[in-house]
């Protein structure tokens, strides 16, 4: 104690070192979390054996036009039995979440406003499967049967 005041043994160099350490730990933690998220999102989407043909589709939810303008005409996705189907679901709504489900294949994913999610599965059953929104939203009236996945 000097003149009734406590003195700190930490100089400016020590404080700067602590800040740099905290920043480094925050960066490493962020990179680890992002890596884990992508690994879970993309590697665990569903089994697709090597050699299966990959079929990719983008479905965009819009608060006024439905999914891929399905308010005016349902869309069609056609694949062969055994294909690996990769769907990117984009929610262009600025205010509400939207959901996407496909009978038999996809129980449903929910995407928050202005976000994107993906799903992957192997088309192992032939037939026509309804694509629809499985949560309540302002576009349910024209997303109850907004599209069809046909597996031949």
C-alpha positions in Angstrom: 0.0 0.0 0.0 1.5 3.4 -0.9 0.0 6.6 0.6 -3.2 4.8 1.6 -3.7 3.4 -1.9 -3.2 -0.2 -3.1 -0.9 -0.6 -6.0 -1.3 -3.2 -8.7 1.6 -5.3 -9.8 0.1 -5.5 -13.3 1.6 -3.2 -15.8 0.2 -2.3 -19.2 2.1 -5.2 -20.8 0.4 -7.7 -18.5 -3.1 -6.4 -19.1 -2.5 -6.5 -22.9 -1.3 -10.1 -22.7 -4.4 -11.1 -20.8 -6.6 -9.3 -23.4 -4.7 -11.1 -26.2 -5.2 -14.4 -24.5 -8.9 -13.8 -24.1 -9.3 -12.9 -27.8 -7.3 -15.9 -28.8 -9.5 -18.2 -26.7 -12.6 -16.6 -28.1 -11.4 -17.1 -31.7 -10.5 -20.7 -31.1 -13.8 -21.4 -29.4 -15.7 -19.7 -32.3 -13.9 -21.7 -35.0 -14.5 -25.0 -33.0 -18.3 -24.2 -32.7 -18.6 -23.3 -36.4 -16.8 -26.4 -37.4 -19.0 -28.6 -35.2 -22.1 -27.0 -36.6 -21.1 -27.6 -40.2 -20.0 -31.2 -39.4 -23.4 -31.9 -37.7 -25.4 -30.1 -40.4 -23.7 -31.7 -43.5 -22.2 -35.0 -42.4 -25.2 -36.3 -40.4 -27.9 -35.4 -42.8 -28.7 -38.9 -43.8 -27.0 -41.8 -45.4 -26.2 -41.7 -49.1 -24.0 -44.5 -50.2 -21.0 -43.7 -52.3 -21.8 -44.0 -56.0 -25.4 -42.7 -55.6 -26.2 -39.9 -58.0 -26.6 -36.6 -56.3 -29.7 -34.5 -57.1 -29.8 -31.0 -55.7 -32.9 -28.8 -55.4 -33.4 -25.3 -54.0 -36.8 -24.4 -52.5 -37.4 -20.8 -51.6 -40.2 -19.7 -49.3 -41.7 -16.3 -50.0 -44.5 -14.8 -47.9 -46.6 -13.8 -50.9 -45.8 -16.5 -53.6 -45.3 -19.7 -51.5 -42.6 -22.1 -52.3 -40.9 -21.6 -55.7 -44.0 -19.6 -56.7 -46.3 -22.6 -55.8 -49.1 -20.2 -55.1 -49.7 -20.2 -58.9 -48.4 -23.7 -59.8 -47.1 -26.6 -57.7 -43.5 -27.4 -58.5 -42.1 -30.9 -59.3 -38.9 -32.6 -58.3 -38.1 -35.8 -60.2 -35.4 -38.3 -59.1 -34.5 -41.9 -59.7 -34.8 -44.5 -57.0 -31.4 -44.7 -55.2 -30.5 -41.1 -55.9 -29.2 -39.0 -53.0 -31.5 -35.9 -52.7 -30.0 -32.7 -51.3 -32.5 -29.9 -50.7 -31.5 -26.3 -49.8 -34.5 -24.5 -48.2 -34.2 -20.7 -48.2 -36.6 -18.6 -46.1 -36.9 -15.2 -47.7 -39.4 -14.0 -45.1 -38.1 -11.1 -43.0 -40.6 -11.9 -40.2 -41.7 -15.5 -39.9 -40.2 -19.0 -39.8 -41.3 -21.5 -42.5 -41.2 -25.2 -42.4 -40.6 -27.8 -45.1 -41.7 -31.5 -45.0 -41.9 -34.2 -47.6 -44.2 -37.2 -47.0 -42.2 -40.3 -46.1 -38.8 -38.7 -46.6 -38.5 -35.5 -44.5 -40.4 -35.1 -41.2 -39.8 -31.4 -41.4 -37.2 -28.7 -41.0 -37.9 -25.2 -39.6 -36.0 -22.2 -41.0 -36.0 -18.9 -39.3 -36.5 -15.6 -41.2 -33.8 -14.8 -43.8 -32.0 -18.1 -43.1 -31.2 -21.2 -45.0 -31.1 -24.9 -44.0 -30.3 -28.1 -45.9 -31.5 -31.7 -45.8 -30.2 -34.8 -47.5 -31.8 -38.2 -47.9 -31.7 -41.2 -50.2 -34.7 -41.7 -52.4 -35.3 -45.4 -51.7 -39.1 -45.7 -52.2 -40.8 -45.1 -55.5 -44.0 -43.0 -55.8 -45.2 -39.4 -55.6 -44.7 -37.6 -52.3 -46.3 -34.4 -51.2 -44.1 -31.4 -50.3 -45.7 -29.0 -47.8 -45.3 -26.6 -45.0 -45.8 -28.4 -41.7 -46.0 -25.4 -39.4 -48.5 -22.6 -39.2 -47.7 -19.5 -41.3 -49.4 -16.9 -43.4 -48.9 -19.0 -46.6 -50.3 -22.3 -45.4 -53.3 -21.9 -47.8 -51.0 -22.3 -50.8 -48.3 -24.5 -49.3 -50.5 -27.4 -48.2 -49.6 -29.1 -51.5 -47.0 -26.8 -53.0 -45.0 -29.5 -54.8 -44.3 -33.1 -55.4 -41.3 -35.3 -55.2 -41.6 -38.1 -57.8 -39.3 -41.1 -57.4 -39.2 -43.5 -60.3 
